[in-house]
Amino acid sequence: MEYIKSINVGIRFILELTLLFVFAYSSYRIFDNIFVRWFLAIALPLVVASIWGYYVAPKSQHILAMPWRSIIVVILYSLATIFLAKAGQGKLAVYFMGVFAVNEILIILWKQ
């Protein structure tokens, strides 16, 4: 069972990296103005990484208690899914949210 829990933590890490990529990719694809595209493609992942590092990261000194931590995480992944769908990647958005949902449920159940 510990092996499966370790795999779940690894999947979470991959999801975190994917979250940052989704914000960069989708903001670049959604907007027409080249300045706005590049600004948001750089700024959004930095803002999300800052929020994650400050409130969600396991070694943060300011980590939020449950259920607030999960609420922040669900909001970030929901926004990323909406952005991905708006960028024309509807199927990918559904898969992304599905993998996240299963992962988050397991993290909550296993208290990871």
Buried (B, 14 or more C-beta within 10 A) or exposed (E): EEEEBEEBBEBBEEBBEBBBEBBBBBBBBBBEEEEEBEEBBEEBBEEBBEBBEBBBBEEEEEEBEEEEBBEBBBEBBEBBBEBBBBBEBEEBBEEBBEBBEEBBEBBEEEEE
